[in-house]
Structure formats: C-alpha cells, structure tokens
Amino acid sequence: MSVFETMEIEEEVEDVLTFAEGHRIYFDTTAFMSDGFRVFLNRYEYWLAENGVCLYTIQSVVNQLEYFSKSENHDTAQKAHSVLELVHELTEKNLLKIKMQSNTSCAPKQNLLLLALHKRRKRSIAIVTCNTKLANDILLQNQLKSCKGNYIYCFDISNGGILYNYDNKADHNLIISDIMEILAS
C-alpha cells in the first residue's frame, strides 16, 4: 500500500468517525448481508473501538437474520449464520448495540422507518441499507414539512465497504423531485 493510499484511507476513516460521533448509524438486514459489510468492518473496526464509537441495529433486523439462517437456500443460510456470529461478536465488543422496538410485528424496514421518524426528534441518525425503496422512503421524510426534527441520512454500502450517501444519487433526486411536483399540484 502506498503512502497516498494510506493517507486516503486515514482521511476516509476520519470522515466516518467525525460523522459517527454526531449521529447514530443503524444498519439494516441488506447492509449486514452485503459483501461490503465485512470490508467496512475490516477498514473501520479498529478506529471505531479506539474512539469508542458504536454502530446500531434493531431487534427485528436480528430476528430477520435468524430467519434467513434457517433458509432452505444453503448460501443464504450460511451467509446469515456468519453475519449473526459477527453481530454477536460486535455486540460483545460493544461496537454494536441492538435496540429493542415497541412494534415487533412490523417488518424490519417498517421498524427502521418508524425508528428514524421517532429518533430524529432527539438526534441525527443515519440508516445504512442496500434497499433503494427503503432509502427513498426514509429520505422523503426530510422533505415533508410535517415531519420535524434532525435530518435523516441514508447510505448504501458498496462491495468495497464504502458508504455512499443516497442523497447524492441522481435517480433518488429525480424520484424526490417527481414526488414533490405531484404533491405541489
């Protein structure tokens, strides 16, 4: 690894840590199951631990991972089982907190949307998901005047472990502007 690559990674880590200090970052099932999650951890686990930064998820995400670990599809079951082991390991290291939610009968993506709406009143939060529809639903809440509170960030995680802000994605911005035009008419 060259000096420039090391400097780029250190700057990227610093950006993530600075963001994480002021925001709670929640991961959903799709983010955990993505190839990029392990890469993300390999890149940031040391710095998260050194700086006392914790990641978050909700119980219904863990329940969904447990369900997937019993899938008839061997690859899905094996990956979910591996992710569950990693989730428990991160929880033991105090790098991940599993938050309980009041409505466990809802799907994890509905619970994350409800959590985002509720928690944004007290603090800034971010949701990491590979589900574009969920990201669009969450980011739409930032556009509604009736939803008060802090801005909700939404990130996609690449196979390379990089978090990309959905707000910067052209297709998302087109969808939001289309919805806003429909609401305005």
Secondary structure in CASP SS format (residue, H / E / C, confidence):
PFRMAT SS
TARGET T0000
AUTHOR 0000-0000-0000
METHOD secondary structure of the structure
MODEL  1
M C 1.00
S C 1.00
V H 1.00
F H 1.00
E H 1.00
T H 1.00
M H 1.00
E H 1.00
I H 1.00
E H 1.00
E H 1.00
E H 1.00
V H 1.00
E H 1.00
D H 1.00
V H 1.00
L H 1.00
T H 1.00
F H 1.00
A H 1.00
E H 1.00
G H 1.00
H E 1.00
R E 1.00
I E 1.00
Y E 1.00
F E 1.00
D C 1.00
T H 1.00
T H 1.00
A H 1.00
F H 1.00
M H 1.00
S C 1.00
D H 1.00
G H 1.00
F H 1.00
R H 1.00
V H 1.00
F H 1.00
L H 1.00
N H 1.00
R H 1.00
Y H 1.00
E H 1.00
Y H 1.00
W H 1.00
L H 1.00
A H 1.00
E H 1.00
N C 1.00
G C 1.00
V C 1.00
C C 1.00
L E 1.00
Y E 1.00
T E 1.00
I E 1.00
Q H 1.00
S H 1.00
V H 1.00
V H 1.00
N H 1.00
Q H 1.00
L H 1.00
E H 1.00
Y H 1.00
F H 1.00
S C 1.00
K C 1.00
S C 1.00
E C 1.00
N C 1.00
H H 1.00
D H 1.00
T H 1.00
A H 1.00
Q H 1.00
K H 1.00
A H 1.00
H H 1.00
S H 1.00
V H 1.00
L H 1.00
E H 1.00
L H 1.00
V H 1.00
H H 1.00
E H 1.00
L H 1.00
T H 1.00
E H 1.00
K C 1.00
N C 1.00
L C 1.00
L E 1.00
K E 1.00
I E 1.00
K E 1.00
M C 1.00
Q C 1.00
S C 1.00
N C 1.00
T C 1.00
S C 1.00
C C 1.00
A C 1.00
P H 1.00
K H 1.00
Q H 1.00
N H 1.00
L H 1.00
L H 1.00
L H 1.00
L H 1.00
A H 1.00
L H 1.00
H H 1.00
K H 1.00
R C 1.00
R C 1.00
K C 1.00
R C 1.00
S E 1.00
I E 1.00
A E 1.00
I E 1.00
V E 1.00
T C 1.00
C C 1.00
N C 1.00
T H 1.00
K H 1.00
L H 1.00
A H 1.00
N H 1.00
D H 1.00
I H 1.00
L H 1.00
L H 1.00
Q H 1.00
N H 1.00
Q H 1.00
L C 1.00
K C 1.00
S C 1.00
C C 1.00
K C 1.00
G C 1.00
N C 1.00
Y C 1.00
I E 1.00
Y E 1.00
C E 1.00
F E 1.00
D E 1.00
I E 1.00
S C 1.00
N C 1.00
G C 1.00
G C 1.00
I C 1.00
L E 1.00
Y E 1.00
N E 1.00
Y H 1.00
D H 1.00
N H 1.00
K C 1.00
A H 1.00
D H 1.00
H H 1.00
N H 1.00
L H 1.00
I H 1.00
I H 1.00
S H 1.00
D H 1.00
I H 1.00
M H 1.00
E H 1.00
I H 1.00
L H 1.00
A H 1.00
S C 1.00
END
